[in-house]
Amino acid sequence: MGKTLELNDSNFDAAINGDKPVLVDFWAEWCGPCKMIGPVVEELAGDYEGKAVVAKLNVDENPQITARFGVRSIPTLLVFKNGQVVDKQVGAVPKSVLSQKLQAQVA
């Protein structure tokens, strides 16, 4: 099982500008659908270990990043490549949907 990276306002830019694609799960403790998708995100961290970075960002604790990317409803999952958003998913979806989005960015 891989480990998701906990992102915050200070380490976010360094994380998304690496040489691997990055899936970021924007979530909050009080969000029911976020709790549903959490285990899926953890599984993806394992599936893509060494090929991509899977990360989580708590929107309540990191309002600057949340506002910068216009995240208004959660869960929102953004896929970054070379620091740019290349794909987006709003709402809880099956693991296969997220896996396809990430797989499309893995070289």
trRosetta pair geometry for C-beta under 8 A, 3 or more apart (Angstrom, degrees):
i j d omega theta_ij theta_ji phi_ij phi_ji
1 42 6.8 3 -171 159 110 98
1 43 7.6 -64 -133 -108 87 47
1 45 7.4 43 172 86 67 100
1 46 4.5 -68 -141 -80 39 132
2 42 7.5 177 71 -178 76 56
2 44 7.8 -69 55 102 131 40
2 45 3.4 -149 95 131 113 80
2 46 3.7 -166 0 -76 85 43
2 47 7.3 -88 1 19 129 41
2 48 7.1 -49 -15 60 168 61
2 49 4.1 -167 -94 -69 121 109
2 54 6.8 91 110 38 134 122
3 45 5.9 -127 68 154 13 140
4 25 7.5 -32 -155 26 144 122
4 41 6.1 35 -88 136 142 103
4 42 6.0 -84 -27 -101 114 61
4 45 4.7 -113 -68 -73 67 148
4 54 5.2 -73 -114 111 81 91
4 55 5.9 138 -178 -118 85 27
4 56 5.1 49 147 -12 136 102
5 15 6.3 171 123 -135 146 134
5 53 5.9 -11 5 -177 137 105
5 54 7.1 146 14 85 84 44
5 55 4.0 -38 68 -104 94 93
5 56 7.4 170 79 21 48 64
6 55 7.2 174 -80 -159 9 84
6 56 6.0 -27 -111 66 56 90
6 57 7.9 125 -169 -91 52 45
7 11 6.0 -137 -142 85 64 96
7 12 5.0 79 -180 -95 115 75
7 15 5.6 -103 -107 30 113 163
7 24 6.4 -29 19 -132 154 112
7 55 4.8 57 -28 166 115 128
7 56 6.7 -179 20 80 86 36
7 57 4.4 -41 75 -83 108 93
7 62 7.4 6 116 -64 81 173
7 65 7.5 -128 134 130 115 176
8 11 5.8 61 49 28 76 91
8 12 6.7 -123 84 -42 28 91
8 57 7.1 161 -84 -134 33 85
8 58 7.9 -7 -98 40 78 90
8 61 6.7 -60 -123 123 99 111
8 62 5.2 -159 -149 -85 58 124
8 65 7.8 -179 174 -5 30 140
9 12 6.2 -37 -140 -5 20 121
9 62 4.9 -179 -46 -141 81 92
9 64 4.8 64 -122 50 122 122
9 65 5.5 -156 -101 -26 65 103
11 14 5.6 -62 -165 46 62 112
11 15 5.8 64 141 -30 85 109
12 15 5.8 -67 -154 35 28 111
12 16 6.5 6 164 -7 68 110
12 57 7.0 41 -103 -104 113 135
12 62 7.5 127 -54 -170 132 143
12 65 5.0 173 -84 -103 170 140
13 16 6.3 -64 -143 42 30 98
13 17 6.1 16 165 -11 66 119
13 83 7.5 24 -158 -129 72 106
14 17 6.3 -72 -144 42 24 104
14 18 7.6 49 156 -52 58 88
15 18 6.6 -36 -171 -15 32 112
15 22 6.2 118 144 -132 87 154
15 53 6.5 -156 -176 133 92 155
15 55 6.0 64 166 -71 145 164
16 22 5.1 -126 -115 53 63 152
16 24 7.3 -33 -85 -42 109 132
16 80 4.3 -30 -154 124 104 166
16 83 5.3 99 122 -115 96 51
17 82 7.1 27 -140 -168 57 38
17 83 4.3 21 -96 -73 78 106
18 22 6.9 103 42 -53 105 118
18 53 6.5 79 53 -16 142 142
20 51 6.7 146 -147 148 121 30
20 52 5.2 179 163 -118 110 38
20 53 5.4 118 93 -16 119 89
20 106 8.0 5 -158 -116 84 74
21 51 8.0 -5 40 139 97 73
21 52 4.6 -29 72 -125 89 106
21 53 7.3 -165 97 30 44 72
21 79 6.2 -1 180 -175 112 96
21 80 6.8 160 -161 82 61 52
21 81 4.9 -28 -107 -89 83 87
21 86 7.7 -74 -133 43 108 135
21 102 6.3 158 111 -154 135 71
21 105 3.7 103 -98 122 153 125
21 106 6.0 -97 18 -72 130 58
22 52 6.8 176 -85 -177 31 84
22 53 4.4 -15 -111 69 82 105
22 54 7.7 174 -158 -83 57 25
22 55 6.1 -1 -173 9 103 118
22 79 7.2 158 82 -157 47 49
22 80 4.4 -10 59 56 99 104
22 81 7.7 176 21 -74 71 41
23 41 7.5 -159 119 -140 121 91
23 44 6.6 -38 65 130 155 143
23 48 7.9 94 7 53 123 160
23 52 6.5 49 -7 149 96 127
23 53 7.3 -173 28 93 62 55
23 54 5.0 -8 62 -118 105 71
23 55 7.0 164 84 29 54 67
23 77 6.1 1 -175 -177 94 106
23 78 7.6 165 -153 84 47 41
23 79 5.4 -19 -99 -101 70 76
23 80 8.0 -168 -74 20 25 72
23 98 6.9 78 -152 -176 149 105
23 101 7.5 105 -106 102 116 109
23 102 5.3 -42 -54 -91 129 115
24 55 4.9 -20 -107 77 72 100
24 56 7.3 148 -161 -101 61 19
24 57 5.7 14 -177 -4 110 114
24 77 6.8 167 82 -153 47 56
24 78 5.0 -9 56 58 100 89
24 79 7.9 -180 18 -83 71 28
24 80 6.8 36 -8 -8 111 111
25 34 7.7 126 164 -147 110 90
25 37 7.0 -174 -143 117 129 116
25 38 7.6 134 150 -105 158 55
25 41 4.7 -22 -46 -115 153 153
25 54 7.7 28 -14 179 105 84
25 55 7.1 -169 22 98 74 47
25 56 4.7 -26 66 -109 102 73
25 57 7.1 168 81 23 50 67
25 75 6.0 -24 -165 -161 88 119
25 77 5.3 -16 -101 -102 62 89
26 57 5.3 -24 -105 71 63 100
26 59 5.4 62 179 -64 94 105
26 66 6.3 123 -151 -113 128 88
26 69 7.7 -156 -64 79 146 133
26 71 4.8 -80 143 -152 170 158
26 74 5.4 -117 113 -114 88 105
26 75 6.4 149 73 -157 63 60
26 76 4.5 -3 50 60 120 88
26 77 7.2 -159 17 -78 75 36
26 78 7.2 46 -20 -2 109 99
27 31 6.0 -143 -164 55 71 137
27 34 3.9 129 -146 -155 101 130
27 37 7.8 -153 -96 72 123 108
27 38 7.1 83 -133 -83 164 92
27 56 5.9 -31 25 -161 120 103
27 57 7.3 135 25 71 70 48
27 58 6.4 -46 79 -106 74 52
27 59 6.8 -172 73 -8 20 94
27 74 5.7 146 -115 178 35 129
27 75 5.3 -6 -91 -107 82 94
28 31 4.6 97 61 -13 84 111
28 34 6.1 151 44 3 52 168
28 58 6.2 94 -104 -159 55 73
28 59 5.1 -59 -61 44 103 99
28 60 5.1 93 -128 -22 109 105
28 74 5.8 106 5 78 96 160
29 58 7.5 18 -30 -140 81 115
29 60 7.2 -45 14 15 92 143
31 34 3.6 63 95 4 116 120
31 35 6.9 170 95 -16 65 79
31 74 5.1 -62 -115 99 163 112
31 75 6.6 137 136 -52 144 72
32 35 5.9 -57 -156 30 34 109
32 36 6.8 33 149 -19 66 103
33 36 5.3 -50 -151 32 41 117
33 37 6.4 26 157 -10 71 107
33 74 7.5 169 76 120 105 64
33 75 5.7 -130 114 2 99 94
33 91 6.5 -56 169 -153 155 59
33 92 4.2 -140 -170 -27 101 119
34 37 6.2 -64 -146 43 30 100
34 38 6.3 56 151 -50 64 95
34 74 5.7 6 -68 140 118 107
34 75 4.6 137 -98 -62 74 101
34 92 7.8 -137 -67 -71 26 104
35 38 5.5 -28 -148 -2 32 125
36 40 8.0 15 134 -3 62 114
36 92 5.0 15 87 -130 122 155
37 40 5.1 -59 -163 41 58 119
37 41 6.1 61 141 -27 82 101
37 75 5.2 -94 48 22 146 164
37 77 7.8 -125 156 -49 147 125
37 92 4.5 -151 -53 -122 112 90
37 93 7.5 42 -110 34 122 51
38 41 5.8 -57 -151 32 31 111
38 42 6.6 30 153 -18 65 104
38 56 8.0 30 -128 -105 82 142
39 42 5.4 -51 -149 35 38 115
39 43 6.4 41 152 -22 67 101
40 43 5.6 -51 -152 33 33 113
40 44 6.5 35 150 -20 64 103
40 94 7.8 -172 -126 -176 148 33
40 95 4.6 -151 -148 -87 109 90
40 98 6.6 114 145 31 119 147
41 44 5.7 -51 -151 33 33 114
41 45 6.8 43 148 -27 62 98
41 54 6.1 168 180 172 79 121
41 56 6.6 92 139 -75 150 104
41 77 7.7 -161 -97 -107 113 126
41 98 7.6 -90 -91 165 64 166
42 45 5.6 -47 -157 23 35 117
42 46 7.2 30 148 -12 62 100
42 54 8.0 160 -107 119 21 139
43 46 5.8 -57 -161 36 39 109
43 47 6.2 37 147 -20 71 108
43 95 6.4 -24 80 -129 135 137
44 47 5.3 -52 -139 39 37 114
44 48 5.8 5 169 6 71 113
44 54 5.1 147 104 -104 99 152
44 95 7.0 -170 -59 -152 97 95
44 98 6.0 -73 -79 120 148 123
44 99 6.5 -152 -111 -85 104 75
44 102 6.5 130 -167 -1 124 163
45 48 6.8 -72 -138 52 19 88
45 49 6.7 51 154 -68 58 84
45 54 3.9 -127 -86 61 75 132
46 49 5.8 -20 -151 -27 31 113
47 99 6.9 -38 114 -118 159 108
48 51 4.7 -103 -167 67 74 101
48 52 4.0 -28 162 45 133 101
48 54 6.2 115 61 -36 121 111
48 102 6.0 -75 -78 149 154 140
48 106 7.1 -138 -139 -81 109 136
51 106 5.0 16 166 -138 114 127
52 102 5.5 170 92 -173 176 112
52 105 7.1 87 -106 89 127 106
52 106 5.7 -83 -50 -86 111 102
54 102 7.8 -13 -85 -115 98 149
57 62 5.5 -76 -179 58 100 148
57 65 6.1 -89 -176 99 149 141
57 66 7.4 -175 128 -68 121 83
58 61 4.2 40 93 25 116 110
58 62 6.1 115 74 8 65 99
59 62 6.5 -83 -129 61 25 80
59 63 7.2 64 174 -92 64 53
59 66 4.5 88 -142 -98 87 142
59 71 6.4 -128 -112 107 125 132
59 74 5.9 -132 -11 -62 146 146
60 63 7.6 -5 -161 -60 21 85
62 65 4.8 -8 151 32 113 111
62 66 6.0 129 103 -23 77 97
63 66 5.3 -61 -143 42 36 117
63 67 5.9 34 162 -20 72 107
64 67 6.1 -61 -151 37 24 105
64 68 6.3 28 153 -26 62 109
65 68 5.4 -52 -145 31 32 117
65 69 6.6 7 164 1 65 107
66 69 6.9 -77 -156 46 23 91
66 71 4.8 -88 -160 57 73 116
67 70 7.3 31 -174 -76 36 35
67 71 7.7 -83 -63 39 21 77
69 76 8.0 174 117 116 119 140
69 78 6.3 -69 -178 -53 149 161
69 85 7.0 128 -141 -64 111 139
71 74 6.8 46 167 -73 112 86
71 76 4.7 -156 -136 45 103 150
71 78 8.0 -97 -79 -34 113 121
72 76 8.0 84 41 -48 46 142
73 76 6.5 114 83 -54 59 104
73 90 5.8 65 80 -168 107 118
73 91 7.4 3 122 -61 120 74
75 90 7.6 170 97 -155 54 44
75 91 6.8 105 62 -129 76 8
75 92 6.1 80 37 -69 119 68
76 88 7.0 -17 -174 -166 95 94
76 89 7.3 161 -159 86 49 51
76 90 5.0 -15 -109 -107 81 74
77 88 7.2 152 85 -158 56 46
77 89 4.5 -5 57 59 102 99
77 90 7.9 -165 24 -76 66 31
77 98 6.4 -27 122 -118 165 111
77 101 7.8 114 115 87 120 155
78 85 5.2 -60 -168 -126 115 105
78 87 7.4 152 -162 85 47 55
78 88 5.5 -11 -109 -107 69 77
79 85 7.1 99 70 -157 51 61
79 86 5.4 -65 102 65 96 85
79 87 3.9 12 42 55 122 98
79 88 7.3 -133 19 -62 78 38
79 101 5.4 -159 -38 150 148 107
79 102 6.3 -159 -117 -89 127 60
79 105 5.9 -175 165 -20 126 152
80 83 6.4 -7 -179 -133 118 10
80 84 6.4 148 -152 71 75 30
80 85 5.9 -47 -95 -91 70 45
80 86 6.7 119 -136 7 21 89
81 84 6.2 -30 67 61 64 84
81 86 4.7 12 16 -16 107 142
81 105 5.1 -148 -70 -156 126 121
85 88 6.4 24 176 -60 120 101
86 105 6.0 125 84 -97 145 124
87 101 4.7 -178 132 -163 154 109
87 104 7.2 98 -49 69 149 130
87 105 7.2 -127 3 -45 124 124
89 93 5.9 -85 -178 10 133 137
89 97 6.7 124 -123 133 147 116
89 98 6.6 -105 24 -93 164 79
89 101 6.5 -115 -36 -41 122 167
93 97 4.1 -57 140 59 129 148
93 98 6.4 147 81 -39 107 87
94 97 5.3 106 65 -2 74 99
94 98 7.8 -151 102 4 45 86
95 98 5.9 -63 -155 42 40 106
95 99 5.8 41 151 -25 74 111
96 99 5.5 -55 -141 38 30 116
96 100 6.4 35 158 -23 64 103
97 100 6.0 -54 -154 31 27 110
97 101 6.8 25 150 -17 61 107
98 101 5.6 -56 -152 35 36 112
98 102 6.3 27 154 -13 69 108
99 102 5.9 -60 -147 42 30 106
99 103 5.8 33 155 -23 67 111
100 103 5.6 -53 -137 37 28 113
100 104 6.4 37 158 -29 61 103
101 104 6.0 -51 -156 24 26 115
101 105 7.5 10 151 -8 56 108
102 105 6.1 -69 -162 39 37 104
102 106 6.6 41 147 -32 72 104
103 106 5.6 -50 -146 21 38 114
